[in-house]
């Protein structure tokens, strides 16, 4: 019985230490080479290289639309059967110029659909503000779309097409 309690104690200590090392999805990776910001399309997610991965992630299977906010409340997402979208409150990156055909707000979020590469959102609404918090290390899947919440940001992708995006305070990528 002592061995079990000792193992639980060590596991708890490891989790506490790990939590202390995760500053939230607003992590600052520090200056880039030469102190200049890199173009968003080539910057990784936070200081974790290519961003969240499914290693060790707990995925919830949802049959209907699911909206969530990250624990930092900086990123809000909506995952549905035909799309995944995330909007961000505070960001250090700048979206590309607003397209001429976009008459609404632009560059405050990213989305991915069933067959196309992810892109910046042109919308008059937001997916921010959900009271549902998706803890770091968890993911949600609706149909072929999955979004993962990590301390370094959020990664959403279409499992069928493999298109998606990563988003954090410091950077974003589309693929």
LINQUI-V971332 format. One record per pair of residues at least 12 apart in sequence whose C-alpha atoms are under 10 Angstrom apart, sorted by the first residue. I is the first residue (numbers start at 1). J is the second residue. D is the distance in Angstrom with one decimal. If there is no record, write none. Layout:
BEGIN
i->I j->J d->D
i->I j->J d->D
END
This chain:
BEGIN
i->19 j->136 d->9.9
i->19 j->151 d->9.4
i->21 j->151 d->9.6
i->22 j->136 d->9.5
i->22 j->150 d->9.2
i->22 j->151 d->5.9
i->22 j->152 d->8.0
i->23 j->72 d->9.4
i->23 j->151 d->6.9
i->23 j->152 d->8.3
i->24 j->46 d->9.9
i->24 j->70 d->9.0
i->24 j->71 d->7.6
i->24 j->72 d->6.1
i->24 j->73 d->9.7
i->24 j->74 d->9.5
i->24 j->136 d->8.7
i->24 j->150 d->8.1
i->24 j->151 d->4.6
i->24 j->152 d->6.4
i->24 j->153 d->8.0
i->24 j->168 d->9.9
i->24 j->169 d->9.9
i->25 j->45 d->9.3
i->25 j->46 d->7.6
i->25 j->47 d->10.0
i->25 j->70 d->7.8
i->25 j->71 d->8.2
i->25 j->72 d->6.5
i->25 j->73 d->9.1
i->25 j->74 d->7.7
i->25 j->75 d->8.3
i->25 j->136 d->8.9
i->25 j->149 d->8.7
i->25 j->150 d->6.8
i->25 j->151 d->4.4
i->25 j->152 d->4.3
i->25 j->153 d->4.6
i->25 j->154 d->8.0
i->25 j->167 d->9.2
i->25 j->168 d->6.2
i->25 j->169 d->6.9
i->25 j->170 d->9.1
i->26 j->46 d->7.5
i->26 j->47 d->10.0
i->26 j->72 d->7.7
i->26 j->73 d->10.0
i->26 j->74 d->7.8
i->26 j->75 d->9.6
i->26 j->90 d->8.7
i->26 j->91 d->8.5
i->26 j->92 d->9.7
i->26 j->151 d->7.7
i->26 j->152 d->6.8
i->26 j->153 d->7.3
i->26 j->168 d->6.5
i->26 j->169 d->5.1
i->26 j->170 d->7.1
i->26 j->171 d->10.0
i->27 j->45 d->9.3
i->27 j->46 d->5.8
i->27 j->47 d->6.9
i->27 j->48 d->9.4
i->27 j->151 d->7.7
i->27 j->152 d->6.1
i->27 j->153 d->8.5
i->27 j->168 d->8.3
i->27 j->169 d->7.4
i->27 j->170 d->7.5
i->28 j->45 d->10.0
i->28 j->46 d->6.3
i->28 j->47 d->6.9
i->28 j->92 d->9.6
i->28 j->152 d->9.1
i->28 j->168 d->9.7
i->28 j->169 d->8.1
i->28 j->170 d->6.6
i->28 j->171 d->9.9
i->29 j->44 d->9.7
i->29 j->45 d->9.0
i->29 j->46 d->5.7
i->29 j->47 d->4.6
i->29 j->48 d->8.3
i->29 j->49 d->9.7
i->29 j->152 d->9.7
i->29 j->170 d->7.8
i->29 j->171 d->9.9
i->30 j->46 d->9.3
i->30 j->47 d->8.2
i->30 j->170 d->9.6
i->37 j->92 d->9.3
i->37 j->93 d->8.3
i->37 j->170 d->9.5
i->37 j->171 d->9.5
i->38 j->93 d->9.2
i->38 j->171 d->8.9
i->39 j->93 d->8.5
i->39 j->94 d->8.9
i->39 j->95 d->9.7
i->39 j->96 d->9.7
i->39 j->171 d->8.7
i->39 j->172 d->9.4
i->39 j->173 d->9.6
i->40 j->93 d->6.8
i->40 j->94 d->7.6
i->40 j->95 d->7.9
i->40 j->96 d->8.9
i->40 j->170 d->9.0
i->40 j->171 d->5.8
i->40 j->172 d->5.7
i->40 j->173 d->6.3
i->40 j->174 d->9.0
i->41 j->95 d->9.9
i->41 j->171 d->8.4
i->41 j->172 d->6.8
i->41 j->173 d->5.0
i->41 j->174 d->6.7
i->41 j->175 d->8.9
i->42 j->171 d->8.9
i->42 j->172 d->8.4
i->42 j->173 d->6.9
i->42 j->174 d->9.3
i->43 j->93 d->9.8
i->43 j->166 d->10.0
i->43 j->170 d->8.6
i->43 j->171 d->6.0
i->43 j->172 d->6.7
i->43 j->173 d->6.8
i->44 j->152 d->10.0
i->44 j->166 d->8.2
i->44 j->167 d->9.2
i->44 j->168 d->9.3
i->44 j->170 d->8.8
i->44 j->171 d->6.6
i->44 j->172 d->7.0
i->44 j->173 d->7.0
i->45 j->152 d->6.4
i->45 j->153 d->6.6
i->45 j->154 d->8.4
i->45 j->155 d->8.8
i->45 j->165 d->9.8
i->45 j->166 d->6.4
i->45 j->167 d->6.6
i->45 j->168 d->6.2
i->45 j->169 d->8.7
i->45 j->170 d->7.2
i->45 j->171 d->5.9
i->45 j->172 d->6.4
i->45 j->173 d->7.6
i->46 j->151 d->8.8
i->46 j->152 d->5.2
i->46 j->153 d->7.0
i->46 j->166 d->9.7
i->46 j->167 d->8.7
i->46 j->168 d->6.4
i->46 j->169 d->7.5
i->46 j->170 d->5.9
i->46 j->171 d->6.7
i->46 j->172 d->8.8
i->47 j->151 d->10.0
i->47 j->152 d->7.0
i->47 j->153 d->9.9
i->47 j->170 d->9.0
i->47 j->171 d->10.0
i->48 j->150 d->9.9
i->48 j->151 d->9.4
i->48 j->152 d->6.6
i->48 j->153 d->9.4
i->49 j->152 d->9.6
i->50 j->155 d->9.7
i->50 j->166 d->8.5
i->50 j->173 d->9.0
i->51 j->148 d->9.8
i->51 j->150 d->8.3
i->51 j->151 d->9.7
i->51 j->152 d->6.8
i->51 j->153 d->7.3
i->51 j->154 d->7.8
i->51 j->155 d->7.0
i->51 j->165 d->9.7
i->51 j->166 d->6.8
i->51 j->167 d->8.7
i->51 j->168 d->9.2
i->51 j->172 d->9.6
i->51 j->173 d->9.5
i->52 j->136 d->9.8
i->52 j->137 d->8.6
i->52 j->147 d->9.6
i->52 j->148 d->6.8
i->52 j->149 d->7.5
i->52 j->150 d->5.9
i->52 j->151 d->8.5
i->52 j->152 d->7.1
i->52 j->153 d->7.2
i->52 j->154 d->6.8
i->52 j->155 d->6.1
i->52 j->156 d->9.4
i->52 j->166 d->8.1
i->53 j->137 d->9.2
i->53 j->148 d->7.7
i->53 j->149 d->9.6
i->53 j->150 d->8.6
i->53 j->154 d->9.8
i->53 j->155 d->8.1
i->54 j->137 d->8.5
i->54 j->138 d->8.9
i->54 j->139 d->8.3
i->54 j->147 d->9.9
i->54 j->148 d->7.6
i->54 j->155 d->9.8
i->55 j->137 d->9.0
i->56 j->137 d->7.1
i->56 j->138 d->8.7
i->57 j->136 d->8.6
i->57 j->137 d->4.9
i->57 j->138 d->5.2
i->57 j->139 d->6.5
i->57 j->140 d->9.9
i->57 j->148 d->7.7
i->57 j->149 d->8.8
i->57 j->150 d->8.9
i->58 j->135 d->9.9
i->58 j->136 d->9.5
i->58 j->137 d->6.4
i->58 j->138 d->4.7
i->58 j->139 d->5.9
i->58 j->140 d->8.4
i->58 j->148 d->8.9
i->58 j->149 d->10.0
i->59 j->137 d->8.8
i->59 j->138 d->5.7
i->59 j->139 d->4.4
i->59 j->140 d->5.3
i->59 j->141 d->6.8
i->59 j->146 d->8.4
i->59 j->147 d->8.9
i->59 j->148 d->8.0
i->60 j->134 d->10.0
i->60 j->138 d->7.6
i->60 j->139 d->6.1
i->60 j->140 d->4.7
i->60 j->141 d->6.1
i->60 j->142 d->8.7
i->60 j->146 d->9.3
i->60 j->147 d->10.0
i->61 j->139 d->8.7
i->61 j->140 d->6.1
i->61 j->141 d->5.0
i->61 j->142 d->6.4
i->61 j->143 d->8.3
i->61 j->146 d->9.1
i->62 j->79 d->9.3
i->62 j->80 d->9.1
i->62 j->81 d->9.6
i->62 j->140 d->6.9
i->62 j->141 d->5.9
i->62 j->142 d->5.2
i->62 j->143 d->7.9
i->62 j->146 d->9.9
i->63 j->80 d->8.7
i->63 j->81 d->8.2
i->63 j->141 d->8.3
i->63 j->142 d->5.8
i->63 j->143 d->7.2
i->64 j->79 d->8.7
i->64 j->80 d->6.7
i->64 j->81 d->7.4
i->64 j->141 d->9.6
i->64 j->142 d->6.6
i->64 j->143 d->8.6
i->65 j->78 d->7.1
i->65 j->79 d->5.7
i->65 j->80 d->4.4
i->65 j->81 d->6.9
i->65 j->82 d->9.5
i->65 j->83 d->9.5
i->65 j->84 d->9.6
i->65 j->141 d->9.5
i->65 j->142 d->6.9
i->65 j->143 d->9.5
i->66 j->78 d->5.7
i->66 j->79 d->5.2
i->66 j->80 d->6.5
i->66 j->81 d->9.6
i->66 j->84 d->9.6
i->66 j->130 d->9.7
i->66 j->132 d->9.0
i->66 j->140 d->7.9
i->66 j->141 d->8.7
i->66 j->142 d->7.6
i->67 j->79 d->6.3
i->67 j->80 d->8.6
i->67 j->84 d->9.7
i->67 j->85 d->9.4
i->67 j->86 d->9.4
i->67 j->127 d->7.4
i->67 j->128 d->8.7
i->67 j->129 d->9.0
i->67 j->130 d->6.2
i->67 j->131 d->8.7
i->67 j->132 d->7.0
i->67 j->133 d->8.9
i->67 j->134 d->9.2
i->67 j->140 d->9.5
i->68 j->86 d->9.3
i->68 j->127 d->8.4
i->68 j->128 d->8.1
i->68 j->129 d->8.0
i->68 j->130 d->5.3
i->68 j->131 d->7.0
i->68 j->132 d->4.9
i->68 j->133 d->5.5
i->68 j->134 d->5.9
i->68 j->135 d->9.6
i->68 j->140 d->9.3
i->68 j->147 d->9.9
i->68 j->149 d->9.6
i->69 j->86 d->9.2
i->69 j->87 d->9.6
i->69 j->88 d->9.9
i->69 j->127 d->8.9
i->69 j->128 d->7.0
i->69 j->129 d->6.9
i->69 j->130 d->5.7
i->69 j->131 d->6.9
i->69 j->132 d->6.1
i->69 j->133 d->4.9
i->69 j->134 d->6.1
i->69 j->135 d->8.8
i->69 j->149 d->8.9
i->70 j->128 d->9.9
i->70 j->130 d->9.4
i->70 j->131 d->9.8
i->70 j->132 d->8.6
i->70 j->133 d->5.7
i->70 j->134 d->5.6
i->70 j->135 d->6.6
i->70 j->136 d->7.5
i->70 j->148 d->9.8
i->70 j->149 d->6.6
i->70 j->150 d->8.3
i->70 j->151 d->8.6
i->70 j->153 d->8.2
i->70 j->154 d->8.2
i->71 j->132 d->9.4
i->71 j->133 d->5.9
i->71 j->134 d->6.8
i->71 j->135 d->6.1
i->71 j->136 d->7.3
i->71 j->149 d->8.8
i->71 j->150 d->9.3
i->71 j->151 d->8.5
i->72 j->133 d->9.2
i->72 j->135 d->9.6
i->72 j->136 d->9.8
i->72 j->151 d->8.6
i->72 j->153 d->9.7
i->73 j->88 d->8.9
i->73 j->89 d->8.2
i->73 j->90 d->9.9
i->73 j->128 d->8.4
i->73 j->129 d->8.0
i->73 j->130 d->9.1
i->73 j->131 d->9.4
i->73 j->133 d->8.2
i->74 j->87 d->8.5
i->74 j->88 d->5.7
i->74 j->89 d->5.2
i->74 j->90 d->6.4
i->74 j->91 d->8.8
i->74 j->128 d->8.4
i->74 j->129 d->9.4
i->74 j->153 d->9.3
i->74 j->168 d->8.5
i->74 j->169 d->7.8
i->75 j->87 d->5.8
i->75 j->88 d->4.5
i->75 j->89 d->6.5
i->75 j->90 d->8.5
i->75 j->91 d->9.8
i->75 j->109 d->9.0
i->75 j->127 d->8.9
i->75 j->128 d->6.8
i->75 j->129 d->8.9
i->75 j->130 d->9.9
i->75 j->149 d->9.5
i->75 j->153 d->7.9
i->75 j->154 d->7.8
i->75 j->167 d->8.2
i->75 j->168 d->7.7
i->75 j->169 d->8.6
i->76 j->88 d->6.5
i->76 j->89 d->8.5
i->76 j->109 d->9.2
i->76 j->126 d->8.5
i->76 j->127 d->5.7
i->76 j->128 d->4.4
i->76 j->129 d->6.6
i->76 j->130 d->6.9
i->76 j->131 d->9.7
i->76 j->132 d->9.6
i->76 j->133 d->9.1
i->76 j->134 d->9.6
i->76 j->154 d->9.3
i->77 j->109 d->9.2
i->77 j->110 d->9.4
i->77 j->111 d->9.3
i->77 j->126 d->9.0
i->77 j->127 d->5.6
i->77 j->128 d->6.8
i->77 j->129 d->9.1
i->77 j->130 d->8.3
i->77 j->134 d->9.7
i->77 j->147 d->8.3
i->77 j->149 d->9.9
i->77 j->154 d->8.8
i->77 j->156 d->9.2
i->78 j->111 d->9.3
i->78 j->126 d->9.5
i->78 j->127 d->6.1
i->78 j->128 d->8.7
i->78 j->130 d->9.1
i->78 j->140 d->10.0
i->78 j->142 d->10.0
i->78 j->147 d->8.9
i->79 j->111 d->9.7
i->79 j->112 d->9.8
i->79 j->127 d->9.9
i->79 j->140 d->7.8
i->79 j->141 d->7.4
i->79 j->142 d->6.3
i->79 j->143 d->9.1
i->79 j->144 d->9.9
i->79 j->145 d->6.8
i->79 j->146 d->7.3
i->79 j->147 d->7.3
i->79 j->156 d->8.7
i->79 j->157 d->10.0
i->80 j->113 d->9.6
i->80 j->141 d->8.5
i->80 j->142 d->5.7
i->80 j->143 d->7.4
i->80 j->144 d->8.9
i->80 j->145 d->7.1
i->80 j->146 d->9.2
i->81 j->113 d->9.3
i->81 j->114 d->8.8
i->81 j->141 d->9.0
i->81 j->142 d->5.5
i->81 j->143 d->5.0
i->81 j->144 d->6.8
i->81 j->145 d->6.8
i->81 j->146 d->9.9
i->81 j->158 d->9.9
i->82 j->112 d->8.7
i->82 j->113 d->6.0
i->82 j->114 d->5.8
i->82 j->115 d->9.5
i->82 j->142 d->8.7
i->82 j->143 d->7.8
i->82 j->144 d->7.9
i->82 j->145 d->7.6
i->82 j->158 d->9.0
i->83 j->111 d->7.0
i->83 j->112 d->5.7
i->83 j->113 d->4.5
i->83 j->114 d->6.5
i->83 j->115 d->9.9
i->83 j->118 d->9.9
i->83 j->142 d->9.1
i->83 j->143 d->9.5
i->83 j->144 d->8.9
i->83 j->145 d->6.8
i->83 j->146 d->9.5
i->83 j->156 d->9.6
i->83 j->157 d->9.1
i->83 j->158 d->8.1
i->83 j->164 d->10.0
i->84 j->110 d->8.4
i->84 j->111 d->5.5
i->84 j->112 d->5.5
i->84 j->113 d->6.7
i->84 j->114 d->9.3
i->84 j->118 d->9.3
i->84 j->141 d->9.8
i->84 j->142 d->9.0
i->84 j->144 d->9.8
i->84 j->145 d->6.4
i->84 j->146 d->7.7
i->84 j->147 d->7.5
i->84 j->155 d->9.9
i->84 j->156 d->6.6
i->84 j->157 d->7.4
i->84 j->158 d->8.1
i->84 j->164 d->8.4
i->84 j->165 d->9.4
i->85 j->109 d->7.2
i->85 j->110 d->5.7
i->85 j->111 d->4.1
i->85 j->112 d->6.5
i->85 j->113 d->8.8
i->85 j->118 d->9.3
i->85 j->119 d->9.7
i->85 j->120 d->9.5
i->85 j->121 d->8.2
i->85 j->126 d->9.4
i->85 j->127 d->7.5
i->85 j->147 d->9.1
i->85 j->156 d->7.9
i->85 j->157 d->9.8
i->85 j->164 d->9.7
i->85 j->165 d->9.2
i->86 j->108 d->8.7
i->86 j->109 d->5.4
i->86 j->110 d->5.5
i->86 j->111 d->6.4
i->86 j->112 d->9.4
i->86 j->120 d->9.8
i->86 j->121 d->8.9
i->86 j->126 d->8.6
i->86 j->127 d->6.6
i->86 j->128 d->7.9
i->86 j->147 d->9.3
i->86 j->154 d->8.2
i->86 j->155 d->9.3
i->86 j->156 d->8.4
i->86 j->165 d->9.3
i->86 j->166 d->9.3
i->86 j->167 d->7.8
i->87 j->107 d->8.9
i->87 j->108 d->5.7
i->87 j->109 d->3.9
i->87 j->110 d->6.5
i->87 j->111 d->8.7
i->87 j->120 d->9.7
i->87 j->121 d->8.4
i->87 j->125 d->9.9
i->87 j->126 d->6.7
i->87 j->127 d->6.1
i->87 j->128 d->6.2
i->87 j->129 d->9.8
i->87 j->167 d->8.6
i->87 j->168 d->9.9
i->88 j->107 d->9.4
i->88 j->108 d->6.0
i->88 j->109 d->5.9
i->88 j->110 d->8.9
i->88 j->126 d->9.3
i->88 j->127 d->9.0
i->88 j->128 d->7.4
i->88 j->167 d->8.1
i->88 j->168 d->7.8
i->88 j->169 d->7.7
i->89 j->108 d->7.6
i->89 j->109 d->9.1
i->89 j->128 d->7.9
i->89 j->169 d->8.4
i->90 j->108 d->9.1
i->90 j->168 d->9.0
i->90 j->169 d->6.1
i->90 j->170 d->9.1
i->91 j->108 d->8.7
i->91 j->167 d->9.3
i->91 j->168 d->7.2
i->91 j->169 d->4.2
i->91 j->170 d->6.1
i->91 j->171 d->7.7
i->91 j->172 d->9.6
i->92 j->168 d->8.9
i->92 j->169 d->5.8
i->92 j->170 d->5.1
i->92 j->171 d->7.1
i->92 j->172 d->9.9
i->93 j->107 d->9.8
i->93 j->168 d->9.1
i->93 j->169 d->7.4
i->93 j->170 d->6.0
i->93 j->171 d->5.7
i->93 j->172 d->7.7
i->94 j->107 d->7.7
i->94 j->108 d->9.2
i->94 j->170 d->9.7
i->94 j->171 d->8.7
i->94 j->172 d->9.5
i->95 j->107 d->5.1
i->95 j->108 d->7.9
i->95 j->109 d->9.1
i->95 j->110 d->10.0
i->95 j->120 d->7.5
i->95 j->121 d->9.9
i->95 j->171 d->9.9
i->95 j->172 d->9.2
i->96 j->120 d->8.4
i->98 j->120 d->9.3
i->98 j->121 d->10.0
i->98 j->122 d->8.5
i->99 j->122 d->8.9
i->101 j->122 d->9.3
i->102 j->121 d->9.4
i->102 j->122 d->6.0
i->102 j->123 d->8.2
i->103 j->122 d->7.8
i->103 j->123 d->8.4
i->103 j->124 d->8.8
i->104 j->121 d->9.4
i->104 j->122 d->5.9
i->104 j->123 d->5.4
i->104 j->124 d->5.3
i->104 j->125 d->8.9
i->105 j->121 d->8.0
i->105 j->122 d->5.6
i->105 j->123 d->5.4
i->105 j->124 d->5.8
i->105 j->125 d->8.3
i->105 j->126 d->9.6
i->106 j->120 d->7.1
i->106 j->121 d->5.8
i->106 j->122 d->4.6
i->106 j->123 d->6.6
i->106 j->124 d->8.7
i->107 j->119 d->9.3
i->107 j->120 d->5.5
i->107 j->121 d->5.9
i->107 j->122 d->7.0
i->107 j->123 d->9.2
i->108 j->120 d->7.5
i->108 j->121 d->6.7
i->108 j->122 d->8.3
i->108 j->123 d->9.0
i->108 j->126 d->8.8
i->109 j->121 d->5.3
i->109 j->122 d->8.3
i->109 j->123 d->9.1
i->109 j->126 d->8.6
i->109 j->127 d->9.0
i->109 j->128 d->9.8
i->109 j->167 d->8.3
i->109 j->172 d->9.6
i->110 j->122 d->8.9
i->110 j->156 d->9.4
i->110 j->164 d->9.0
i->110 j->165 d->7.2
i->110 j->166 d->8.5
i->110 j->167 d->7.8
i->110 j->172 d->8.7
i->110 j->173 d->9.3
i->110 j->174 d->8.3
i->111 j->156 d->8.4
i->111 j->157 d->9.2
i->111 j->164 d->7.6
i->111 j->165 d->7.5
i->111 j->166 d->9.9
i->111 j->174 d->9.1
i->112 j->145 d->8.8
i->112 j->156 d->7.9
i->112 j->157 d->7.0
i->112 j->158 d->7.3
i->112 j->163 d->7.0
i->112 j->164 d->5.6
i->112 j->165 d->7.4
i->112 j->174 d->8.8
i->112 j->175 d->9.2
i->113 j->145 d->8.7
i->113 j->157 d->8.9
i->113 j->158 d->7.4
i->113 j->161 d->9.3
i->113 j->163 d->8.3
i->113 j->164 d->8.4
i->114 j->144 d->8.3
i->114 j->145 d->8.6
i->114 j->157 d->9.6
i->114 j->158 d->6.7
i->114 j->159 d->9.4
i->114 j->160 d->8.1
i->114 j->161 d->7.2
i->114 j->162 d->9.6
i->114 j->163 d->8.5
i->114 j->164 d->9.9
i->115 j->158 d->8.5
i->115 j->160 d->8.6
i->115 j->161 d->6.3
i->115 j->162 d->9.2
i->115 j->163 d->7.8
i->116 j->158 d->9.5
i->116 j->161 d->8.0
i->116 j->162 d->9.6
i->116 j->163 d->6.9
i->116 j->164 d->8.9
i->116 j->175 d->9.3
i->117 j->157 d->9.7
i->117 j->158 d->9.5
i->117 j->161 d->8.7
i->117 j->162 d->8.7
i->117 j->163 d->5.2
i->117 j->164 d->6.6
i->117 j->165 d->8.6
i->117 j->174 d->7.0
i->117 j->175 d->5.8
i->118 j->156 d->9.4
i->118 j->157 d->8.5
i->118 j->158 d->9.5
i->118 j->163 d->6.3
i->118 j->164 d->5.2
i->118 j->165 d->6.1
i->118 j->166 d->9.6
i->118 j->173 d->8.8
i->118 j->174 d->5.4
i->118 j->175 d->6.1
i->119 j->164 d->8.6
i->119 j->165 d->8.1
i->119 j->173 d->9.2
i->119 j->174 d->6.6
i->119 j->175 d->8.7
i->120 j->165 d->9.8
i->120 j->172 d->10.0
i->120 j->174 d->8.7
i->133 j->149 d->9.6
i->134 j->147 d->9.8
i->134 j->148 d->8.6
i->134 j->149 d->6.5
i->134 j->150 d->9.2
i->135 j->148 d->9.3
i->135 j->149 d->6.5
i->135 j->150 d->7.7
i->135 j->151 d->8.9
i->136 j->148 d->8.0
i->136 j->149 d->4.9
i->136 j->150 d->4.4
i->136 j->151 d->5.7
i->136 j->152 d->8.9
i->136 j->153 d->8.9
i->136 j->154 d->9.2
i->137 j->149 d->5.9
i->137 j->150 d->5.4
i->137 j->151 d->7.9
i->138 j->150 d->7.5
i->139 j->154 d->9.3
i->139 j->155 d->9.2
i->139 j->156 d->9.2
i->140 j->156 d->9.4
i->141 j->156 d->9.5
i->141 j->157 d->9.7
i->141 j->158 d->9.7
i->141 j->159 d->9.6
i->142 j->158 d->9.9
i->143 j->158 d->9.0
i->143 j->159 d->8.9
i->143 j->160 d->9.8
i->144 j->157 d->8.3
i->144 j->158 d->5.5
i->144 j->159 d->5.2
i->144 j->160 d->6.2
i->144 j->161 d->8.9
i->144 j->162 d->9.7
i->145 j->157 d->5.7
i->145 j->158 d->4.6
i->145 j->159 d->6.1
i->145 j->160 d->8.3
i->145 j->161 d->9.8
i->145 j->162 d->9.6
i->145 j->163 d->9.8
i->145 j->164 d->9.1
i->146 j->158 d->6.6
i->146 j->159 d->7.2
i->146 j->164 d->9.4
i->147 j->164 d->9.3
i->147 j->165 d->9.4
i->147 j->166 d->9.3
i->148 j->166 d->9.4
i->150 j->168 d->9.7
i->151 j->168 d->9.2
i->152 j->166 d->9.7
i->152 j->167 d->8.8
i->152 j->168 d->6.6
i->152 j->169 d->8.7
i->152 j->170 d->9.3
i->153 j->166 d->7.1
i->153 j->167 d->5.7
i->153 j->168 d->4.5
i->153 j->169 d->7.6
i->153 j->170 d->9.1
i->153 j->171 d->9.2
i->153 j->172 d->9.2
i->154 j->166 d->5.6
i->154 j->167 d->5.5
i->154 j->168 d->6.6
i->154 j->172 d->9.5
i->155 j->167 d->6.5
i->155 j->168 d->9.0
i->155 j->172 d->9.5
i->155 j->173 d->9.3
i->155 j->174 d->9.8
i->156 j->174 d->9.7
i->157 j->174 d->9.6
i->157 j->175 d->8.7
i->162 j->175 d->7.9
i->163 j->175 d->5.2
END
